[in-house]
Amino acid sequence: MPEGLSAAEVGKEIAEHKKHAASAARTKANRADLEGLVTRTFDSASFNAWFTAFTAATRTLSDWR
């Protein structure tokens, strides 16, 4: 009996490898997307806090003029 994998078994192994590689790539892409969303949310919240404080301070200073 010959040793090794048949052509069909080799095809299955290659397909499994490609499936796992694609899954890993999707996981990496999803992680990068989530990190981008977190950064954008933090940036937006920081700007909103700064702008609120800036406009409050501007109104307060303009009342004294």
N, C-alpha and C positions, 0 to 999 in steps of 0.2 A: 504494500500500500504506500503511495507517495506521501511524503510529508509536506506540510505547509498548508496554505489556504487555497481553496478553489477560486476561480475568477469571480464567482458570485459572492463569496465570502470577502474577498478583497474589495469588491465594490461596496459591500455593506460597511466594511471598516472605514473606507474613504468617506462614505456618506455620513457616518456617525461623527467622524472627525470634523467634517465641514459644518455639521449641525452644532457641535459644541463650540467651534470657533465663531460661528455666527452668533450664538447665544452670548458668548463672552464679549463680542463686539457690541451687541445691543446693551448689555449691562454697563459697559464702559461709557457708551453714548448717553444712556439714561442718567448715569452718575454725573457726567459733565453738564447735562441739561439741568439737573437739579441744583448743582453748584451755581450755575448761571442765574437760576431763579432766586436762589438765596441771596446772591450778591446784588441782584437788581432790586429785590425787596428791601434789603438793608440800605442801599443807596437812596431809594425812594423815601423810606422812613426818615433817614438822616436829613435829606433835603427838606422834607415837610416840617421836621422839627426846627431846623435852622430858619426856614422861611417864616414860620409862625412867630418865632422869637424875634426875627428881624423886623417883621411888620408891626409887632407889638411895641418894640423899642422905637421904631420910627414914628408911630402914632404918639407915643408918650413924649418923645423929643419934640415933635411938631406942636404939641399942646403948650410947650414952654416958650415958644417963639412969639 
